[in-house]
């Protein structure tokens, strides 16, 4: 057996055996199969896909490549949420502490920026001192103490996924439906939660631009969850414009804090409450979503969610003062530029993927594995779909530590907004 024959077989549309998949994945980890051949394998899967049996085998191989966390002591209370990624999708920053404030145990292992989408870990690391690299032992202790932790995959949790994730990001294979499904579910199964609520994005800012592709991904993941004995619910939500009003790292943290102080954009707040209510019912804390939504909305205003957020940041060695004075604690950009509307009218559409690439080019993204982002870079969106704009009004404000990037990205952003 060799990598060339396996790549060729998949390129021709063949169905790979568990043994062949195992050869490729273990070969990557043992450095017996070079990265350029794994990259070719990823491209073949991108174009030819996988059948359900292949996908189940791949997911199980990725789970078994590392340690599996035992959270059985928390029973049905341990429920996680995962988003397939979007632009301005800082939901987890608010959702995790909010869910914990309702009594849900939230064991969350998140990712970094991928393609045109942001990463929860990068956002957390914009808070000075905040650690996301925790051991499994510390992860479990934090869950026992405060009921919530957002960390990166440890080296021992689905290490195969971590390596594949890095390669997908730099080989234009991020949007592969089978690889997205296997990546998400291998982490979630290995992290030990008894239940999982999936936010599957659909639209021009999502990896799944077409609703039918989003539905296919949702079905894949629900099937995998069922095979592994996990309660799994997938919701398909809109990503035809940025979620909320902030896109970036520090600026999304600031927005999350606003939400936990009872303000913030209505669209992201509505989604957070919907997802948390699903988690609360799955954990059997509430019998119906209506009551769960009422309690969630209350905890966004009464300080309980923000208190949990502060506890989480403090446990992970971050500066808790960010809860009270985010502007003083979070990194500040050196430069900004407003994107001015050149005509008046109504915002009819936004090319959300282009906007995601725009903010990535301002410094939030990576061009190579291991590169640190500019935590201060970002975009504040002034006008969204359906809103009126006058000629000369700002559509958005762009931030960066690199002044030379602003004019080019301002033009890119302007082209991404359709006004008529």
Secondary structure by P-SEA (a helix, b strand, c coil): ccaaaaaaaaaacccccaaaaaaaaaaaaaccccaaaaaaaaaaaaaccccaaaaaaaaaaaaacbbbbbcccccccbbbbbbcccccccccccaaaaaaaacccccccccccccccccaaaaaaccccccccccaaaaaaaaacccbbbbccccccaaaaaaaaaaaaaccccccaaaaaaaaaaaaaaacccbbbbbcccccccccccaaaaaaaaaaaaaaaaaaccbbbbbbbbccccccccccaaaaaaaaaaaaaccccaaaaaaaaaaaaaaaaaacccccaaaaaaaaaaaaccaaaaaaaaaaaaaaccccccccccccccccccccccccccccccccccaaaaaaaaaaaacccccccccccccccbbbbccccccccccccccbbbbcccccaaaaaaaaaaaacccc
